[in-house]
Structure formats: structure tokens, C-alpha cells
């Protein structure tokens, strides 16, 4: 058998939790966002339950968008923070911070907004599309005031024939926020930023699970250009004999369902958040693989234990009570 790569203890991406897999949902989101950009849509909302991987999806697709639309379009993201007293100064300053912009020397709201507009113009003019894409994460926190400040940026760019596409990403409360704007006749907000919507899901069936687990078998590699996928690295002998995590999809999905039933949680229309599924797989690889207990392959009990250690059940109980 080929010698296993030498990796410092704790330095593998699975041990550090520093990796993102191209799941079906991420691919679906990338297609939806790029279609909106190609349609010259000014904005859309992306919503889903907490912990299903929306923020990681943004991080993953940001770099892929220019290639998908075929232009070097600038793409940025910012995190919507929670303040007791929101202000335009805080809103603009947070955006500049998230863009890794140098600390602003002038702190009036107009100056901060102009810095953002000029920053966008500088980069948009390098793209033949003359367009900027901005992801707003945790967008359920945005109020009418925030969207008004975004509209000021949008209008300033529009004067120079540069278009801004705002992708508001957040929890399902985003839909309620849009209903509120609709009831209060805030058509200018909905028309610009909220006409199009996209639901983002966790793992809902065995096929989704199989696609996700296959990424560990086939689409991962560490160290780079080593041809050692994550599955192969942690279970080298079984991998060589033909074992693959994707073959465990039905078993793992059914164990999630079983554990839900055992703890009095609804087992129908299950949606497993990506965060807890990733931790479950990490646990199986780390605890039972070559760097841990050295099992040949994760047993059903190993998978069950990996789920329990992920914190999934506790999270679902709290979600049910909320």
C-alpha cells in the first residue's frame, strides 16, 4: 500500500475544521445567484433555518461567481451586526471593515458612504459588466433604515452607470421582513432588493447525504496534489479495499432519524443542518480513523456516537422549544 502522507498532528483540515465542501445546495445557490446577475437583477433574498451552512456557502461561491458569469466581476460580503441603536455611521463603518478597507480617516456618514461608493466604482470599472455583487449575511437584522442606506449607495453608483446586486442572506425571518415592507407600501425596497427569493436547505434525504459524503471520498485532497482524499487519509486500508463513505449514506441518514425519534423529535420532513453533519463526519474520521482508535471502518455504533458528540440532538431540542 502506498505510504500515507506525513501530516503534523492536528494540521489536517478535518482536525482543524477548516474546509468547505461543494454540496448540492451550494451548487444550487451558485446557479441562482449567477442567474440573477445575468438577468441584471438588483437583488434577491436567500433564506433558511439556522446552522445549515449559509455563511460557508457565501464564502465558497464568492470566488466562483466571476468564472460562472464569465467576467471579472467584483464580489464582496459583509456581516450585519446587531446593535441596540443602529446608525448609518456604524453600518457604513462595518462594511468598510469587512472589505478590509483601511481605517477611515473621516467619520461622518457621508464620508464613509462615499468611501464605499468610490471603492465599488474603482473595482467595478475594471469589469465590462460595470456591476458589483454584495452579500449581506445575517440580513434578517436589516431594518427599513438599513435598506434606505443601501439604496443611497445603489443610487450613487447608478449615477455612474454602475449596477449593484445585493444578495440578502439570512434566516426565514427575511420573508416576514419582506411582508412587513409590503404591508407598509415600501415598494422601493422590495423592488430593488427583495423581488427574487431562494430557499436554502440542509440535508433532506439519502441522496443529499450520499452526494455530501462522496465529497470526502472524491472531491477532497490533502496535502495538495497528494491524491489522498479525506476518506483515504483517515481509513487508508479500507479505502484501498474499496470502502467509501458514500456507501454509508443510508445508514447515517437513518441513524439521524432514529436518534430524533428516541428523543421525542419529529422524524418526518427532517432537515439536517450542515454544521452538525460536518461535525459528525469529522468525529467519525478523527475518533475512529487512523489518527484515533484505528478502526478499519466506522461501525453503526461509531456513527451513532459521532452524531451524539456533534451536539445535533441538543440543538434540535432547543430549536423545537424555541
Rosetta blueprint (number, residue, H / E / L):
1 X L
2 X L
3 X L
4 X L
5 X L
6 X L
7 X L
8 X L
9 X L
10 X L
11 X L
12 X L
13 X H
14 X H
15 X H
16 X H
17 X L
18 X L
19 X L
20 X L
21 X L
22 X L
23 X L
24 X H
25 X H
26 X H
27 X H
28 X H
29 X H
30 X H
31 X H
32 X H
33 X H
34 X H
35 X H
36 X H
37 X H
38 X H
39 X L
40 X L
41 X L
42 X L
43 X E
44 X E
45 X E
46 X E
47 X E
48 X L
49 X L
50 X L
51 X L
52 X L
53 X L
54 X H
55 X H
56 X H
57 X H
58 X H
59 X H
60 X H
61 X H
62 X H
63 X H
64 X H
65 X H
66 X H
67 X H
68 X H
69 X H
70 X L
71 X L
72 X L
73 X L
74 X E
75 X E
76 X E
77 X E
78 X E
79 X E
80 X L
81 X L
82 X L
83 X L
84 X L
85 X L
86 X L
87 X L
88 X H
89 X H
90 X H
91 X H
92 X H
93 X H
94 X H
95 X H
96 X H
97 X H
98 X H
99 X L
100 X L
101 X L
102 X L
103 X L
104 X L
105 X L
106 X L
107 X L
108 X L
109 X H
110 X H
111 X H
112 X H
113 X H
114 X H
115 X H
116 X H
117 X H
118 X H
119 X H
120 X H
121 X H
122 X H
123 X H
124 X H
125 X L
126 X L
127 X L
128 X L
129 X L
130 X L
131 X E
132 X E
133 X E
134 X E
135 X E
136 X E
137 X E
138 X L
139 X H
140 X H
141 X H
142 X L
143 X L
144 X H
145 X H
146 X H
147 X H
148 X H
149 X H
150 X H
151 X H
152 X H
153 X H
154 X H
155 X H
156 X H
157 X H
158 X H
159 X H
160 X L
161 X L
162 X L
163 X E
164 X E
165 X E
166 X E
167 X E
168 X E
169 X E
170 X E
171 X L
172 X L
173 X H
174 X H
175 X H
176 X H
177 X H
178 X H
179 X H
180 X H
181 X H
182 X H
183 X H
184 X L
185 X L
186 X L
187 X H
188 X H
189 X H
190 X H
191 X H
192 X H
193 X H
194 X L
195 X L
196 X E
197 X E
198 X E
199 X E
200 X L
201 X L
202 X L
203 X E
204 X L
205 X L
206 X H
207 X H
208 X H
209 X H
210 X H
211 X H
212 X H
213 X H
214 X H
215 X H
216 X H
217 X H
218 X H
219 X L
220 X L
221 X L
222 X L
223 X L
224 X L
225 X L
226 X L
227 X L
228 X L
229 X L
230 X H
231 X H
232 X H
233 X H
234 X H
235 X L
236 X H
237 X H
238 X H
239 X H
240 X H
241 X L
242 X L
243 X L
244 X L
245 X H
246 X H
247 X H
248 X H
249 X H
250 X H
251 X H
252 X H
253 X H
254 X H
255 X H
256 X H
257 X H
258 X H
259 X H
260 X H
261 X H
262 X H
263 X L
264 X L
265 X L
266 X L
267 X L
268 X L
269 X L
270 X L
271 X L
272 X E
273 X L
274 X H
275 X H
276 X H
277 X H
278 X H
279 X H
280 X H
281 X H
282 X H
283 X H
284 X H
285 X H
286 X H
287 X H
288 X H
289 X L
290 X L
291 X L
292 X L
293 X L
294 X L
295 X L
296 X L
297 X L
298 X L
299 X L
300 X H
301 X H
302 X H
303 X H
304 X H
305 X H
306 X H
307 X H
308 X H
309 X H
310 X H
311 X L
312 X H
313 X H
314 X H
315 X H
316 X H
317 X H
318 X H
319 X H
320 X H
321 X H
322 X L
